Amino acid sequence: MSNDKLFFIYQELFAKYPLSFRNHDAEDTQFMNGVHWPEEWLPLVDQTCAEIEKYLLSIQDTSKTSSLPRIVQIKEKFGELKINIIPCDENLSKIRRNAAIQSKTCKNQKFDK
């Protein structure tokens, strides 16, 4: 996926899931540096971010927003989708593991935007 297309996708993700991507914007070169994953994973990335955002909204009342987990990186590593979240609790680990497993089966799917 080209850097220009990835930039556009991250702009959409940052706007759609503001709690998950706090402290990031599409100009964030540290976040964008080295971030590449197959375009076919876009629906999975979107679905996973939605699950993370939903979970964060459910715990937001009990935590200060500044201490809530947030997504710090999305990448492909060893053929799997890796979503790095800091801090990462057991519920978020399950969401991440499910995404990694699903990424192995969706590489051949096509997504037209």
Secondary structure, DSSP 8 states (H G I E B T S, - for coil): --HHHHHHHHHHHHHH-TTTTTT--TT-HHHHTT----GGGHHHHHHHHHHHHHHHHHHGGGS-GGGS-EEEEEEEETTEEEEEEES--HHHHHHHHHHHHHHHHSTT-----
